[in-house]
Amino acid sequence: MSDLPLLSQAQMRRIEPYFPLSHGVPRVDDRLIVSGIVFVLRNGLRWRDAPKEYGPHKTIYNRFIRWSRLGVFNRIFAELAAECGEPEQLMIDATHLKAHRTAASLLKKGMFPRRIGRTKGGLNSKLHAVCDGHGRPLIMLLSEGQMSDYKGAARMIEAFPKAKTLLADKGYDADWFREALAERKIKTCIPSRANRKVPIAHDRKLYQKRHKIENMFGRLKDWRRIHTRYDRCAHTFFSSICIAAAVIFWL
């Protein structure tokens, strides 16, 4: 077991308050099971291929699915991200996540949409994210691949924390978005679209810092089950993203 990664005791103390209470028979050690979930997601394994040292693979899978449905991992990410306080800068962007053939059915079955859409690059999902000036994600949204950047921003803007400035690429150059940020007293650093009749100046030196959100997406995609979507259900896939973001940036 010494060769396999484990979450530290300090990391577990930060996330244990958000775990559901155990009822009846004591459950398998949370530290082992959560570490097994992280190992599978990071390495892109099938659940049955999880190392036996983490516990029964069925237990690891069932715990992940059950807690995903309860929103446990989403809550862990949101609470850890909220601990950073009010950031000085915000950055917003989006990236595509390829849907594997096991998840790429467009047929809607059940109550919830799968958040998979068709684009020129095939079937994929789109991850919209807002991060702080250090490139740490604060807000994330999963949508169909064909959703435009500014529509994703419209769904997240109510959750924006207070900040002085927001950096974004020209895909977010819309008057309504600039006005909505101005109402929140957030200055914009967004290049103008090529078809804008009167270009709006932006701070080019400040804009160079926007690479940090691109780096953030790159680090998330280092986890193989994030880079390629294998999960058919949107809530389980988004839980995987929340786990990755929490472990990489907040633990």
LODREN-788381 format. One line per field, with one value per residue (C-alpha): residue number from 0; residue in three letters; x, y, z. Coordinates in nm, 2 decimals, always signed. Example, Ala and Ser with C-alpha at 12.3 -4.5 7.8 and 13.67 -1.06 7.14 Angstrom:
BEGIN
n (0, 1) .
res (ALA, SER) .
px (+1.23, +1.37) .
py (-0.45, -0.11) .
pz (+0.78, +0.71) .
% end
This chain:
BEGIN
n (0, 1, 2, 3, 4, 5, 6, 7, 8, 9, 10, 11, 12, 13, 14, 15, 16, 17, 18, 19, 20, 21, 22, 23, 24, 25, 26, 27, 28, 29, 30, 31, 32, 33, 34, 35, 36, 37, 38, 39, 40, 41, 42, 43, 44, 45, 46, 47, 48, 49, 50, 51, 52, 53, 54, 55, 56, 57, 58, 59, 60, 61, 62, 63, 64, 65, 66, 67, 68, 69, 70, 71, 72, 73, 74, 75, 76, 77, 78, 79, 80, 81, 82, 83, 84, 85, 86, 87, 88, 89, 90, 91, 92, 93, 94, 95, 96, 97, 98, 99, 100, 101, 102, 103, 104, 105, 106, 107, 108, 109, 110, 111, 112, 113, 114, 115, 116, 117, 118, 119, 120, 121, 122, 123, 124, 125, 126, 127, 128, 129, 130, 131, 132, 133, 134, 135, 136, 137, 138, 139, 140, 141, 142, 143, 144, 145, 146, 147, 148, 149, 150, 151, 152, 153, 154, 155, 156, 157, 158, 159, 160, 161, 162, 163, 164, 165, 166, 167, 168, 169, 170, 171, 172, 173, 174, 175, 176, 177, 178, 179, 180, 181, 182, 183, 184, 185, 186, 187, 188, 189, 190, 191, 192, 193, 194, 195, 196, 197, 198, 199, 200, 201, 202, 203, 204, 205, 206, 207, 208, 209, 210, 211, 212, 213, 214, 215, 216, 217, 218, 219, 220, 221, 222, 223, 224, 225, 226, 227, 228, 229, 230, 231, 232, 233, 234, 235, 236, 237, 238, 239, 240, 241, 242, 243, 244, 245, 246, 247, 248, 249, 250) .
res (MET, SER, ASP, LEU, PRO, LEU, LEU, SER, GLN, ALA, GLN, MET, ARG, ARG, ILE, GLU, PRO, TYR, PHE, PRO, LEU, SER, HIS, GLY, VAL, PRO, ARG, VAL, ASP, ASP, ARG, LEU, ILE, VAL, SER, GLY, ILE, VAL, PHE, VAL, LEU, ARG, ASN, GLY, LEU, ARG, TRP, ARG, ASP, ALA, PRO, LYS, GLU, TYR, GLY, PRO, HIS, LYS, THR, ILE, TYR, ASN, ARG, PHE, ILE, ARG, TRP, SER, ARG, LEU, GLY, VAL, PHE, ASN, ARG, ILE, PHE, ALA, GLU, LEU, ALA, ALA, GLU, CYS, GLY, GLU, PRO, GLU, GLN, LEU, MET, ILE, ASP, ALA, THR, HIS, LEU, LYS, ALA, HIS, ARG, THR, ALA, ALA, SER, LEU, LEU, LYS, LYS, GLY, MET, PHE, PRO, ARG, ARG, ILE, GLY, ARG, THR, LYS, GLY, GLY, LEU, ASN, SER, LYS, LEU, HIS, ALA, VAL, CYS, ASP, GLY, HIS, GLY, ARG, PRO, LEU, ILE, MET, LEU, LEU, SER, GLU, GLY, GLN, MET, SER, ASP, TYR, LYS, GLY, ALA, ALA, ARG, MET, ILE, GLU, ALA, PHE, PRO, LYS, ALA, LYS, THR, LEU, LEU, ALA, ASP, LYS, GLY, TYR, ASP, ALA, ASP, TRP, PHE, ARG, GLU, ALA, LEU, ALA, GLU, ARG, LYS, ILE, LYS, THR, CYS, ILE, PRO, SER, ARG, ALA, ASN, ARG, LYS, VAL, PRO, ILE, ALA, HIS, ASP, ARG, LYS, LEU, TYR, GLN, LYS, ARG, HIS, LYS, ILE, GLU, ASN, MET, PHE, GLY, ARG, LEU, LYS, ASP, TRP, ARG, ARG, ILE, HIS, THR, ARG, TYR, ASP, ARG, CYS, ALA, HIS, THR, PHE, PHE, SER, SER, ILE, CYS, ILE, ALA, ALA, ALA, VAL, ILE, PHE, TRP, LEU) .
px (+0.00, +0.30, +0.34, -0.01, -0.12, -0.34, -0.51, -0.33, -0.50, -0.50, -0.68, -0.94, -1.01, -1.10, -1.35, -1.49, -1.75, -1.93, -1.96, -2.30, -2.34, -2.30, -2.61, -2.61, -2.31, -1.98, -1.87, -1.53, -1.26, -1.35, -0.98, -0.92, -1.23, -1.20, -0.83, -0.94, -1.19, -0.92, -0.68, -0.94, -1.03, -0.67, -0.55, -0.86, -0.91, -1.22, -1.36, -1.29, -0.92, -0.89, -0.60, -0.73, -0.55, -0.81, -1.09, -1.35, -1.39, -1.77, -1.76, -1.55, -1.78, -2.10, -1.97, -1.88, -2.22, -2.42, -2.24, -2.25, -2.63, -2.63, -2.41, -2.14, -1.84, -2.00, -2.05, -1.69, -1.55, -1.79, -1.71, -1.33, -1.33, -1.54, -1.27, -1.03, -1.24, -1.30, -1.05, -0.90, -0.92, -1.15, -1.09, -1.35, -1.32, -1.45, -1.31, -1.44, -1.43, -1.45, -1.73, -1.62, -1.85, -1.97, -2.12, -2.20, -2.56, -2.77, -3.09, -3.24, -3.34, -3.46, -3.52, -3.19, -3.01, -2.67, -2.50, -2.36, -2.38, -2.27, -2.01, -1.76, -1.53, -1.79, -1.99, -1.86, -1.94, -1.82, -1.68, -1.73, -1.52, -1.44, -1.11, -0.93, -0.61, -0.40, -0.58, -0.78, -1.14, -1.42, -1.73, -1.78, -2.07, -2.11, -2.31, -2.36, -2.06, -2.24, -2.33, -2.15, -1.92, -2.14, -2.44, -2.24, -2.14, -2.50, -2.58, -2.29, -2.29, -2.52, -2.27, -1.97, -1.79, -1.69, -1.37, -1.20, -1.14, -1.24, -1.02, -1.17, -1.11, -1.31, -1.57, -1.71, -1.72, -2.09, -2.25, -2.49, -2.20, -2.00, -2.30, -2.38, -2.02, -2.03, -2.34, -2.13, -1.85, -1.62, -1.39, -1.35, -1.03, -1.18, -1.05, -1.31, -1.45, -1.34, -1.69, -1.73, -1.76, -1.60, -1.33, -1.31, -0.96, -0.83, -0.51, -0.29, -0.03, -0.30, -0.46, -0.13, -0.22, -0.52, -0.30, -0.35, -0.71, -0.58, -0.32, -0.60, -0.79, -0.47, -0.42, -0.78, -0.74, -0.43, -0.69, -0.78, -1.14, -1.18, -1.00, -1.23, -1.58, -1.68, -1.98, -2.32, -2.48, -2.39, -2.40, -2.14, -1.91, -1.94, -1.86, -1.54, -1.45, -1.53, -1.31, -1.02, -1.05, -1.07, -0.76, -0.55, -0.62, -0.78, -0.64) .
py (+0.00, +0.23, +0.26, +0.37, +0.74, +0.81, +1.13, +1.26, +1.29, +1.67, +1.65, +1.41, +1.63, +1.91, +1.71, +1.46, +1.71, +1.69, +1.31, +1.16, +1.00, +0.62, +0.43, +0.07, -0.13, +0.08, +0.14, +0.07, +0.33, +0.66, +0.75, +0.43, +0.45, +0.82, +0.76, +0.48, +0.70, +0.96, +0.69, +0.56, +0.90, +1.03, +0.72, +0.66, +0.30, +0.08, +0.06, -0.31, -0.23, -0.03, -0.17, -0.42, -0.23, +0.05, -0.20, -0.39, -0.22, -0.25, -0.05, +0.22, +0.24, +0.23, +0.50, +0.72, +0.68, +0.72, +1.03, +1.18, +1.16, +1.32, +1.61, +1.54, +1.60, +1.91, +2.05, +1.97, +2.16, +2.46, +2.48, +2.45, +2.71, +2.95, +2.94, +3.15, +3.47, +3.74, +3.73, +4.05, +3.91, +3.67, +3.49, +3.31, +3.06, +2.73, +2.41, +2.10, +1.75, +1.47, +1.22, +0.85, +0.62, +0.46, +0.80, +0.96, +0.87, +1.18, +1.01, +1.16, +0.88, +0.97, +1.30, +1.47, +1.58, +1.43, +1.76, +1.61, +1.80, +1.77, +2.01, +2.01, +1.80, +1.53, +1.46, +1.64, +1.84, +2.18, +2.29, +2.66, +2.79, +3.10, +3.10, +3.35, +3.54, +3.23, +3.01, +2.82, +2.73, +2.90, +2.82, +2.55, +2.46, +2.16, +2.21, +2.07, +2.12, +2.36, +2.61, +2.94, +3.10, +3.39, +3.18, +2.98, +3.31, +3.41, +3.11, +3.16, +3.54, +3.54, +3.33, +3.56, +3.66, +4.03, +4.12, +4.42, +4.29, +4.01, +3.87, +3.69, +3.64, +3.80, +3.52, +3.71, +4.05, +4.13, +4.45, +4.29, +4.10, +4.42, +4.60, +4.32, +4.32, +4.70, +4.67, +4.45, +4.71, +4.46, +4.61, +4.41, +4.32, +4.17, +4.22, +4.35, +4.12, +4.19, +4.29, +4.55, +4.89, +5.09, +4.87, +4.89, +4.93, +4.68, +4.64, +4.42, +4.37, +4.25, +4.03, +3.83, +3.68, +3.50, +3.20, +3.08, +2.97, +2.78, +2.61, +2.52, +2.34, +2.16, +2.03, +1.91, +1.73, +1.55, +1.33, +1.08, +1.04, +1.42, +1.46, +1.19, +1.15, +0.79, +0.86, +0.87, +1.06, +1.43, +1.44, +1.16, +1.32, +1.66, +1.50, +1.37, +1.72, +1.85, +1.58, +1.66, +2.04, +1.99, +1.76, +1.96, +2.31, +2.32, +2.03) .
pz (+0.00, +0.05, -0.33, -0.38, -0.32, -0.02, +0.08, +0.39, +0.73, +0.70, +0.37, +0.51, +0.81, +0.56, +0.36, +0.62, +0.75, +0.41, +0.41, +0.48, +0.82, +0.84, +0.94, +1.07, +0.98, +0.98, +0.62, +0.47, +0.57, +0.40, +0.34, +0.14, -0.06, -0.15, -0.24, -0.46, -0.64, -0.70, -0.83, -1.08, -1.20, -1.24, -1.43, -1.64, -1.51, -1.52, -1.17, -1.16, -1.22, -0.89, -0.68, -0.42, -0.15, -0.17, -0.09, -0.30, -0.64, -0.61, -0.29, -0.45, -0.75, -0.54, -0.30, -0.59, -0.76, -0.44, -0.32, -0.67, -0.67, -0.32, -0.45, -0.19, -0.42, -0.57, -0.22, -0.12, -0.41, -0.35, +0.02, -0.02, -0.30, -0.08, +0.19, -0.02, +0.04, -0.21, -0.50, -0.65, -1.01, -1.19, -1.51, -1.72, -2.01, -2.14, -2.28, -2.47, -2.32, -2.57, -2.51, -2.54, -2.74, -2.41, -2.31, -2.65, -2.68, -2.76, -2.66, -2.35, -2.10, -1.75, -1.58, -1.63, -1.95, -2.03, -2.13, -2.45, -2.78, -3.14, -3.27, -3.56, -3.34, -3.27, -2.96, -2.65, -2.34, -2.25, -1.91, -1.83, -1.54, -1.34, -1.15, -0.93, -1.01, -0.91, -1.16, -0.90, -1.00, -0.81, -1.02, -1.28, -1.51, -1.74, -2.06, -2.41, -2.64, -2.87, -2.60, -2.66, -2.41, -2.33, -2.27, -2.02, -1.86, -1.83, -1.62, -1.39, -1.34, -1.04, -0.85, -0.93, -0.61, -0.56, -0.75, -0.90, -1.25, -1.48, -1.77, -2.06, -2.43, -2.71, -2.70, -2.40, -2.57, -2.54, -2.43, -2.19, -2.02, -1.98, -1.84, -1.60, -1.47, -1.44, -1.22, -0.99, -1.00, -1.18, -1.44, -1.76, -1.95, -2.27, -2.62, -2.87, -3.14, -3.50, -3.60, -3.33, -3.50, -3.21, -3.04, -2.67, -2.53, -2.27, -2.06, -2.28, -2.00, -1.76, -2.03, -2.05, -1.71, -1.87, -1.94, -1.58, -1.66, -1.96, -1.74, -1.50, -1.77, -1.87, -1.52, -1.50, -1.83, -1.70, -1.52, -1.79, -1.70, -1.72, -2.06, -2.21, -2.07, -2.01, -1.78, -1.94, -1.65, -1.63, -1.25, -1.22, -1.48, -1.31, -0.97, -1.13, -1.23, -0.88, -0.72, -0.96, -0.89, -0.52, -0.50, -0.75, -0.63, -0.28, -0.08) .
% end
